[in-house]
Amino acid sequence: MYPNPANESISIENFTTQNVTLVITDISGKIIGERKVQAGLSNLNTTTWDNGLYFFTLEMNGEKITHRQIVQH
């Protein structure tokens, strides 16, 4: 995921051939969004998000990886 910090958008690269579930939460634990990320490059528009720290949890085959992402306009 890049850039960090993000301003207008976040790019997510999925190097696997499988779809990955992405769950985005804010610092309070509130779920901001959930989506499937297909193989290749995906972009998320962050222009309407508040400044702050977000957690991106990627789930695939029962495994979870969490990435911290800052949004700053």
C-alpha positions as CSV (number, residue, x, y, z in Angstrom):
1,M,0.0,0.0,0.0
2,Y,1.3,3.4,-0.9
3,P,1.8,6.3,-0.4
4,N,2.0,6.6,3.3
5,P,0.9,9.2,4.3
6,A,-1.8,9.3,1.7
7,N,-3.6,12.5,0.5
8,E,-6.1,11.8,-2.3
9,S,-5.8,8.0,-2.8
10,I,-4.2,4.8,-1.7
11,S,-2.8,2.2,-4.1
12,I,-3.0,-1.5,-3.1
13,E,-1.1,-4.1,-5.0
14,N,-2.3,-7.7,-4.7
15,F,0.5,-10.0,-6.0
16,T,-1.5,-13.2,-5.5
17,T,-3.9,-14.8,-8.0
18,Q,-6.6,-14.9,-5.3
19,N,-9.0,-12.3,-4.3
20,V,-8.2,-10.8,-0.8
21,T,-10.8,-9.3,1.6
22,L,-9.8,-5.8,2.8
23,V,-11.4,-4.4,5.9
24,I,-10.6,-0.8,6.8
25,T,-11.1,0.5,10.3
26,D,-10.4,3.9,11.9
27,I,-8.4,4.5,15.1
28,S,-11.6,3.9,17.2
29,G,-12.2,0.5,15.6
30,K,-15.1,1.6,13.5
31,I,-15.3,-0.2,10.2
32,I,-14.9,2.4,7.4
33,G,-15.3,-0.1,4.5
34,E,-14.9,-3.7,3.3
35,R,-14.2,-4.9,-0.2
36,K,-12.6,-7.6,-2.3
37,V,-9.2,-6.8,-3.8
38,Q,-8.6,-8.6,-7.0
39,A,-5.1,-9.5,-8.4
40,G,-3.2,-6.5,-9.6
41,L,-3.5,-2.8,-8.7
42,S,-6.5,-1.2,-6.9
43,N,-7.0,2.4,-5.9
44,L,-9.0,3.8,-3.0
45,N,-10.2,7.4,-3.0
46,T,-9.4,9.0,0.4
47,T,-10.5,12.6,-0.4
48,T,-13.6,12.3,1.8
49,W,-11.8,10.6,4.7
50,D,-10.9,12.5,7.8
51,N,-7.2,13.0,8.6
52,G,-5.9,10.3,10.9
53,L,-4.7,6.7,11.3
54,Y,-6.4,3.8,9.6
55,F,-5.9,0.1,9.8
56,F,-6.1,-2.0,6.6
57,T,-6.6,-5.7,7.4
58,L,-6.1,-8.1,4.5
59,E,-7.7,-11.5,4.9
60,M,-6.9,-14.5,2.7
61,N,-7.2,-18.2,3.5
62,G,-7.9,-17.6,7.2
63,E,-4.8,-15.4,7.6
64,K,-4.8,-11.7,8.5
65,I,-2.2,-9.0,7.9
66,T,-2.8,-5.5,9.2
67,H,-1.1,-2.4,7.8
68,R,-1.2,1.0,9.3
69,Q,-2.0,3.9,7.0
70,I,-2.0,7.6,7.6
71,V,-4.4,10.0,5.7
72,Q,-3.4,13.6,5.8
73,H,-4.9,16.3,3.5
